[in-house]
Amino acid sequence: MIRYTLKCADGHSFDSWFKSAEAFEALEGRGMLSCSVCGGGAVQKAMMAPGVAKSAPQREGTAPVKLSQPDNPMEEALKALRKHVEENSTYVGGNFASEARKIHLGEAPDRLIHGEAKPEEAKALIEDGIPVAPLPIIPKSRST
């Protein structure tokens, strides 16, 4: 895994993890990156300092002390959003587009759902007047 600091055209800065540098480049090349703050699609890597671990000199007979950094407010907000979505909706996986359409047409029980859809499926739902919105979270089944 590799972490990049990204920046959108409006100046919002945020961190995102990718499987590899090649995975980042593939997503960037297909225009599949968006700002986690404003949703803008013009996202690029920001200048970053390398993450080098520092070790403090250790005295004999003492345990190393781990310094913790305060949590990033954006990460905390995303954790809260994930928790809310998972507690208040049903995960339907890759069947999201068909399930959303069935709910809209009254062919399935009315309920809140979340899942995954290909860009063309999401676009078709929107064009048909079916209310959907992208979520800035990855389902747990795909994030582990």
Secondary structure, 3 states (H helix, E strand, C coil): CEEEEEEECCCCEEEEEECCHHHHHHHHHCCCCCCCCCCCCCEEECCCCCCCCCCCCCCCCCCCCCCCCCCCHHHHHHHHHHHHHHHHCEECHHHHHHHHHHHHHCCCCCCCEECCCCHHHHHHHHHCCCCCCCCCCCCHHHHC
